């Protein structure tokens, strides 16, 4: 058996190969991250920031509290006043999805009355995010992000 000496050329090839693999993996991961989650919450953050305090004060003035739950394929939303009274929104929508990607996003159809609404939904195990957008009878918008943890 003959031992080849370690030359400068061999070290250069090993180094370039190692860095090529590292850079290649980083590029693939960056592409996949940007492709699955665009990172946009609002189209124009400056305009949204100028109206934030007004919208927040109006929403807090409603005094609404929303509780959510998920069990056995059923998503439940309970609207109530902070003092325990029932809240019946004029209308509402819910976008539910994973916190890191938009691929699994769904808009469930709710039924119910007197502030308690249910929707049949199949959610996989893990963390989910719900974006609730509702309108009060007087036209005041209500937005809330609710986190939901589904145990398998």
N, C-alpha and C positions, 0 to 999 in steps of 0.2 A: 504494500500500500504506500502510495506516495503522498506526502503532505505538501499542499500548495501553500506558498507564503501569502499572507494577507497584505495585499498591495493597496496603494492609494486609490486605484481605480475601483477595486472591489468595495472599499469603504464608501466611496462616492455613490456607487450603484445602490448599496444598501440604504444609505441616507436618503437619496432621492426617492427610492421606492417607498420607504416608510412615510415620508412627508406627503407623497402623492396619495397614499391610502388615507391618511388623516384628513387632508384637504378635500378629497373626494367624498368622504363620509360627511364632513361638515356641510358641503354644498348640497348633498342630498337631503340632509336633515333640515337645513334652512328652507329649501324649496318646499318640502312637505309641510313645514310649519306655516309658511305664508299661504300655501294653497288651501289648507284646511280651515284657517281662521284669519279673516282679513283684518281684524283688529279695530274695525270702525263701530263706534257706538252711535255717533251722530254725524251728519254730513258736514256741518260747519260748527266746530266747537266754540268759536268766538261768539256767534249769534246765540247759541244755546246758553253760554255762560252769562250773557246779558239779561236773560229772562229767568235765570235759575231761582233767584230769591223770591220773585213774585209767584212763580209756580209752586215753590216749596211752601210759602206762607198760605196760599190758597188750599193746598192739599192738607196741610196740618190743621187748617181751620175746619175741615170736614170731620176730623176726629175719628177716622176709620181705622180699624185694626183688621187685618186679614190673616187668618190661620190656614195652613194647608196640611194635607196628609195624603199618604198613598198606602194602600193595602189591597192585596188580592185583585190587582188589575183595575182598581178604581181610585181616581184622583178626586180629592175633596177640597173645596174652598169654602170657608166660612167668613162672611163679611159681618162685622159688628161694630158698634160704637165703643169707644174706650170705656164707657160706663156700663157696657153690657147690652145695650139696646140693639135691636135688629137693624141692619142696613140692607136696602134693596137698591142696587145700582141701576141706572137707566139702561146701561149696556156695558159689556166687558168682553175682552178677548185675552187669551193666554197663549203665549209662545213658550213652549217647553223644549229644552234641548240640553246637550252637554255643554259644559262651560268652556271647552277648548276647541270645539269644532261645530260647524253648522250642518253637517251631513245628516244628523239624527233629529233635526228640528221638526216639530209637529205643532199643529193648532187644534187642540181637542175641542169637541162640541159638548158644552155643558147643559145640563138640565137641572131644574130645581126651583125652589122658591124660598121666600122668607130669609134670604141671606145665606142659605146653604145650597151649594151647587156641586154636582158630581159629573164625572166624565169617565167613560171606559177607556183606559189607556194601558198599553203594555210597555213597561219601562224596564230596561235591563238594570242590573246591579250597578251601584256606584252613585256618583254625584251628578245631579241634574239641576238646572237653573230654570226658573219660571219668570217670565216677564209679564206682569199683569198690567193691563191698561183698561181702566174703567172710567165711566162718566157718571157723575152724580146727577140727580134730578134737576139741579139748577145749572147744569152744564159744566161744572168744575171738573177738570181732568184729574185723575188719580193714577199714578204709576208707582209700581213697587216691584222690586226684584226679590224673589223668594228662592232660597236654596232648599233643595230636597235631596235627602239621602235615602237610597233604596238599598235595603239589605237583602242579600240573596239567600 
